[in-house]
Amino acid sequence: MSVRPDVRSMPAADTTGLPRPRPWQPWAALAGFAFLLHFVWEMLQVPVYAGMVDAIHGSAVRMCTIATVGDAVITLLAYGVVAVATRARNWLGDITVKRLAGLVALGIGMSLVAELLNIHVFERWQYVAGVPLLAGMGLNVWLQWLLLPPLTLWLARRHLGLASSRSPNGPVRRAPDQEIVS
């Protein structure tokens, strides 16, 4: 069995011989997976915000959707800042601890600013009593930004065919548009 790429729709190959994603693909994959993961998280954390449990369903979904769009934008902004800082526009294909830490730190920082503004300045929401806080932000938000960005990157890499898997003969990588022929 051999792997033959569908060369009709592929950009030029990189040094591994696999096609590179088009410039917009990592951004679209990050946005899509960030939105999906953060929306689930936002819906699951409804009980930690005052009034959300008793809110009309449509209103709660609307508020969570708006927050999710903000989370996706924060993810893209953080990815972009790390790309500029490390001079690696498509670093999704080459994740390092430094880049991942930068993404997570920027996500936490931007979320902290947004959370504090929305709680104390705009008074859009507040936590229910008993929610553990760290630097004025609920522990749930800290966990969100520690857990979801690595998962978002992993899903986007898998989707784009940038993730490697192990075989007895070493790493095997397959681009998403390659077909397997025997």
C-alpha positions in Angstrom: 0.0 0.0 0.0 1.3 3.4 -0.9 0.1 6.9 -0.3 -0.4 9.1 -3.3 -1.4 12.8 -2.9 -4.1 14.4 -4.9 -1.8 16.9 -6.6 -4.5 18.9 -8.3 -5.4 20.9 -5.3 -2.2 21.0 -3.3 0.1 24.0 -2.6 3.8 23.5 -3.0 5.3 20.8 -0.7 7.4 21.7 2.3 10.8 20.1 3.2 9.0 16.9 4.4 7.5 16.4 1.0 4.0 17.0 2.3 1.8 19.8 1.0 1.8 23.0 3.1 -1.6 24.3 4.3 -2.7 27.4 2.5 -2.1 30.6 4.5 -5.7 30.9 5.7 -6.1 27.3 6.7 -4.4 27.4 10.2 -6.4 30.5 11.1 -9.7 29.0 10.0 -9.0 25.7 11.8 -8.0 27.5 15.0 -11.1 29.8 14.8 -13.4 26.8 14.2 -12.1 24.6 16.9 -11.7 27.4 19.4 -15.3 28.4 18.8 -16.5 24.8 19.3 -14.5 24.1 22.4 -15.1 27.4 24.1 -18.9 27.3 23.4 -19.1 23.9 25.2 -17.0 25.4 28.0 -19.2 28.5 28.2 -22.4 26.4 28.4 -20.9 24.1 31.1 -19.8 27.1 33.3 -23.2 28.7 33.3 -23.8 27.8 37.0 -20.8 29.9 38.2 -22.4 33.1 36.9 -25.2 34.8 38.9 -28.6 34.6 37.2 -27.5 32.4 34.3 -29.1 29.2 35.7 -32.5 30.9 35.9 -32.1 32.8 32.6 -34.3 32.2 29.7 -32.7 29.5 27.5 -32.3 31.7 24.4 -30.9 34.5 26.5 -28.3 32.2 28.1 -27.3 30.7 24.7 -27.0 34.2 23.3 -24.7 35.4 26.1 -22.6 32.2 25.9 -22.3 32.7 22.1 -21.1 36.3 22.5 -18.6 35.1 25.1 -17.5 32.3 22.8 -16.9 34.7 19.9 -14.7 36.8 22.3 -12.8 33.6 23.3 -12.2 32.7 19.6 -11.0 36.2 18.8 -8.7 36.1 21.9 -7.3 32.7 20.6 -6.6 34.2 17.1 -5.1 37.4 18.6 -2.8 35.4 20.9 -1.8 33.1 18.0 -1.0 36.1 15.9 1.0 37.8 18.6 3.0 34.6 19.1 3.5 34.3 15.3 4.9 37.9 15.1 7.0 37.5 18.3 8.6 34.2 17.1 8.7 35.2 13.4 6.8 32.1 12.5 3.5 32.9 10.7 2.4 29.2 10.6 3.8 28.0 13.9 0.9 25.6 14.2 3.1 23.2 12.2 6.0 23.7 14.7 4.6 24.0 18.2 7.2 24.6 20.9 6.8 24.9 24.6 7.6 28.6 24.3 5.0 29.2 21.7 2.3 27.3 23.6 3.2 29.1 26.8 2.9 32.4 25.0 -0.5 31.5 23.6 -1.8 30.4 27.0 -0.3 33.4 28.8 -1.7 35.9 26.3 -5.1 34.1 26.4 -5.1 34.4 30.2 -4.0 38.0 30.1 -6.7 39.1 27.6 -9.3 37.1 29.4 -8.4 38.7 32.7 -8.8 42.2 31.3 -12.1 41.2 29.7 -13.4 39.5 32.8 -12.5 42.3 35.1 -13.9 45.0 32.8 -17.2 43.0 32.4 -17.5 42.4 36.1 -16.3 45.7 37.7 -16.7 48.4 35.0 -19.5 47.4 32.7 -21.2 45.2 35.4 -22.4 42.7 32.7 -22.1 39.7 35.0 -20.9 38.5 38.3 -19.9 35.2 39.9 -22.1 33.3 42.3 -21.0 33.2 45.9 -18.3 30.7 46.6 -16.5 30.7 43.2 -12.8 30.5 43.9 -11.0 33.6 42.5 -7.4 34.1 41.5 -6.3 37.7 40.7 -10.0 38.6 40.5 -10.9 36.1 37.9 -12.8 32.9 38.5 -10.8 29.7 38.7 -13.1 28.4 35.9 -11.6 31.0 33.5 -8.1 30.1 34.4 -8.8 26.4 33.8 -10.5 27.3 30.5 -7.3 29.0 29.2 -5.0 26.4 30.6 -6.9 23.4 29.0 -8.6 24.6 25.8 -5.7 26.3 23.9 -3.6 23.1 23.8 -6.6 21.1 22.8 -7.5 23.6 20.1 -4.0 23.5 18.7 -4.0 19.7 18.8 -7.4 19.5 17.0 -6.3 22.1 14.4 -3.0 20.2 13.7 -4.9 16.9 13.3 -7.4 18.5 11.0 -4.7 20.0 8.8 -2.6 16.8 8.7 0.2 18.5 10.6 0.2 16.1 13.6 2.6 13.2 13.4 1.9 9.7 14.6 4.3 6.9 15.4 4.8 3.7 13.5 7.4 0.9 13.8 9.4 2.7 11.1 9.3 6.2 12.7 6.9 9.1 12.3 4.2 8.8 9.6 2.5 12.0 8.4 -0.3 12.2 6.0 -1.8 15.3 4.5 -5.6 15.5 4.6 -5.9 15.5 0.8 -3.8 12.4 0.3 -5.5 9.3 -0.8 -4.4 5.8 0.1 -3.9 3.5 -2.8 -2.9 -0.2 -2.9 
